[in-house]
Amino acid sequence: MKELKEIESIQKFYSSLDSEQLQLIYYRMIKEKNGSGIIPIFVSSFPWLLFLFSKPLMDFLFKDGSMLWALFGFGYLLILIGSVILHFREKAWASFHLEIIRIF
């Protein structure tokens, strides 16, 4: 299987490194795992930014029966879903590497 070969190649790579290099990679992976939490903060703070400009934004989106509000809502939901997927993917990737490094 493709996934098992990928895991095996990552394990071989980590086994070829000395403990000092592994420690540096371990610290980087911890930073990566914790840093991916920034994505949900940005996504959840965006509505507050829109709230600040709500009156002009509402006037623009709902002007003359316009459907801009639907396009705006769809775009926002698309960005929200994409960033949540990216957040959990990055977090899982960092956890995966941390577990492999702990073995060595």
N, C-alpha and C positions, 0 to 999 in steps of 0.2 A: 504494500500500500504506500501511496505517495506520502501520507502524513507520518507514517512510521519511519520512513527513510529520512524525512526531514528531521524528526526527533533524534534519530541516530546520528545524523551529521552534526547537529547542534551539540550532542553529548561528546562526540569525538573532538569537536573544536574546543569545548571547555576542558576536556581532559588533557589537551596539549598545552594549556596555559599553566603558569606557575601560580602559587597561592596569592601573591601580591596583585597580579593582574586580575585574578578572579575576584579579589576583594574590591578592586576598583569597579569592575563590571557590576558586582553586587550592589554597590552604593549607587551606581548609575541607574540600575533597574528599580531600586527603591524610589529614587527621585522620579523616574518615569511613571511608576505606578501611582505615586501620590500627585504628580503633576497633571495627570489626566483628569483630575477632579476639577480643573479650571474650566473645562468645556461646559459642564452643566451650569457653572456660575455665570458664564457669559450668556448662555441660552436663557437662563432664568432672569437675568438682569435686563435683557432686551425689552420685555414688556413694560418694565418701569420707565425705560427711556421713552417708549411710545406714549406712556401715560403723561409724561411731561408735556408732550406736544399733541395731546389728544384732541383738542378743539380744532386746530388747523388740519390735523390728520383726518378727522371725521369729515370735515368740510370737503376735503379733497377726495376722499374715498367714496363718499356718498353723493357727490355733486351730480345733480340732474339725472338721478336714477342709474348712475354708472355702476358697472360690475367690477370696478377696480378692487373693491373690498374682497371679492371672492378670489381674485388673483393674488392679492396681498396675503389673505389667510392661507391659501394653498402653498404659497412660497414659504411662509413662516412655518407651517406644519412640516414641510419638506426639510427645511433646515433643522428644525427641532428633532425630527426622527433621525436624520443623518448624523447629527452630533451625539445623540444618545447611543446610537450604534457604534460610532467611532469611540466614544468614551469607554464602553464596556469591552470593545475589541482590544483597545490599547491596554486596559487594565488586565485583561486575561493574558495578553501577550507578555506583559511584565511579570505577572504571577508565574507563568509557565517557565520563564527563564530563571526566576528566583528559585523555584523548586529544583531545577536542574543544577544550579550553582551550589545549592545547599548540600547536594550529594557529594560534591568534590570538596 
